[in-house]
Amino acid sequence: MKLYASLATAVLAAHLAWIAWVIFGCLLTRRSAWLRWFHIASLIYGIAIELGPWDCPLTLVEQALLGRAGVTPYNEGFLFHYLQAVIYPDVSPLVLAWCGTAVCGVNLGVYGWRLWRAKWRDS
């Protein structure tokens, strides 16, 4: 059981790292086209997960591992479960989903601005 709890914690850490990548990845992608495209794909995936009917695979794995560890897994989404409990105690999951989508949209806007600036500089 302790193994499953440790694995659930590792998945939680991976999930937090993924969220940090989605939020701050545009700061790391200036010099690498591969990273830039990977981050753009990550943003689109993040928007799809937030607004679509799908659950994040990391959330599902964490919930399964918590269940195996003998801990009652949470039923709501990752953001709502962790952020709602700590930062936003009275905010609905829909508001958190739209805020997450807005963060992804701002990141995509940064890429659009960079592209526009590069094309303007070339002309």
C-alpha positions as CSV (number, residue, x, y, z in Angstrom):
1,M,0.0,0.0,0.0
2,K,2.9,2.4,0.8
3,L,4.2,1.7,-2.8
4,Y,0.9,2.9,-4.3
5,A,0.8,6.0,-2.1
6,S,4.4,6.8,-3.2
7,L,3.5,6.3,-6.8
8,A,0.4,8.6,-6.4
9,T,2.7,11.3,-4.9
10,A,5.0,10.9,-7.9
11,V,2.1,11.3,-10.3
12,L,1.0,14.4,-8.3
13,A,4.5,15.8,-8.8
14,A,4.4,15.0,-12.5
15,H,1.0,16.7,-12.8
16,L,2.3,19.8,-11.1
17,A,5.4,19.8,-13.3
18,W,3.1,19.5,-16.4
19,I,0.9,22.4,-15.2
20,A,4.1,24.5,-14.6
21,W,5.2,23.6,-18.2
22,V,1.9,24.7,-19.6
23,I,1.9,28.0,-17.7
24,F,5.5,28.9,-18.1
25,G,6.8,26.9,-21.1
26,C,6.7,29.9,-23.4
27,L,9.6,31.3,-21.4
28,L,11.8,28.3,-22.3
29,T,10.9,28.0,-26.0
30,R,12.5,31.0,-27.7
31,R,15.5,29.2,-29.0
32,S,14.1,25.7,-29.8
33,A,11.5,25.2,-32.5
34,W,10.9,21.6,-31.2
35,L,10.1,22.9,-27.7
36,R,8.0,25.7,-29.1
37,W,5.8,23.2,-31.0
38,F,5.6,20.8,-28.1
39,H,4.5,23.7,-25.9
40,I,1.9,24.8,-28.4
41,A,0.6,21.2,-28.6
42,S,0.6,21.1,-24.7
43,L,-1.5,24.3,-24.6
44,I,-4.1,23.0,-27.1
45,Y,-4.2,19.7,-25.1
46,G,-4.7,21.7,-21.9
47,I,-7.6,23.6,-23.4
48,A,-9.2,20.4,-24.8
49,I,-8.9,18.7,-21.4
50,E,-10.3,21.8,-19.5
51,L,-13.3,22.4,-21.8
52,G,-13.9,18.9,-23.2
53,P,-15.7,16.0,-21.6
54,W,-12.4,14.1,-21.0
55,D,-10.5,13.5,-17.8
56,C,-6.8,14.1,-17.7
57,P,-4.9,10.8,-17.8
58,L,-2.7,11.9,-14.9
59,T,-5.7,12.6,-12.8
60,L,-7.1,9.1,-13.5
61,V,-3.8,7.4,-12.7
62,E,-3.5,9.4,-9.5
63,Q,-7.0,8.5,-8.4
64,A,-6.4,4.8,-9.2
65,L,-3.2,4.7,-7.2
66,L,-4.9,6.5,-4.3
67,G,-7.6,3.8,-4.3
68,R,-5.0,1.1,-4.4
69,A,-3.2,2.7,-1.5
70,G,-6.4,2.5,0.6
71,V,-7.1,6.3,0.4
72,T,-10.5,7.4,-0.9
73,P,-9.7,9.1,-4.2
74,Y,-11.2,12.5,-5.0
75,N,-13.9,12.5,-7.7
76,E,-13.5,16.0,-9.1
77,G,-10.8,17.2,-11.5
78,F,-7.2,17.8,-10.4
79,L,-7.4,21.6,-10.5
80,F,-10.6,21.8,-8.6
81,H,-9.5,19.3,-6.0
82,Y,-6.2,20.9,-5.2
83,L,-6.7,24.6,-6.0
84,Q,-10.2,24.7,-4.6
85,A,-9.1,23.3,-1.3
86,V,-6.0,25.6,-0.9
87,I,-6.4,28.8,-2.9
88,Y,-10.0,29.2,-4.1
89,P,-12.3,27.7,-1.5
90,D,-15.6,29.0,-2.9
91,V,-15.0,28.9,-6.7
92,S,-16.9,26.6,-9.0
93,P,-15.1,24.1,-11.2
94,L,-16.3,25.9,-14.3
95,V,-14.6,29.1,-13.2
96,L,-11.3,27.2,-12.7
97,A,-11.7,25.5,-16.1
98,W,-12.2,28.9,-17.8
99,C,-9.2,30.4,-15.9
100,G,-7.0,27.5,-17.0
101,T,-8.2,28.0,-20.5
102,A,-7.5,31.7,-20.3
103,V,-3.9,31.0,-19.2
104,C,-3.4,28.7,-22.2
105,G,-5.0,31.4,-24.4
106,V,-2.5,34.0,-23.1
107,N,0.4,31.7,-23.9
108,L,-0.9,31.1,-27.4
109,G,-1.2,34.9,-27.7
110,V,2.4,35.2,-26.8
111,Y,3.3,32.9,-29.7
112,G,1.1,34.9,-32.0
113,W,2.7,38.1,-31.0
114,R,6.2,36.6,-31.5
115,L,5.2,35.4,-35.0
116,W,3.7,38.8,-35.9
117,R,6.8,40.6,-34.5
118,A,9.2,38.3,-36.5
119,K,7.2,38.8,-39.7
120,W,7.0,42.6,-39.2
121,R,10.8,42.7,-38.6
122,D,11.4,40.7,-41.8
123,S,9.3,43.0,-44.0
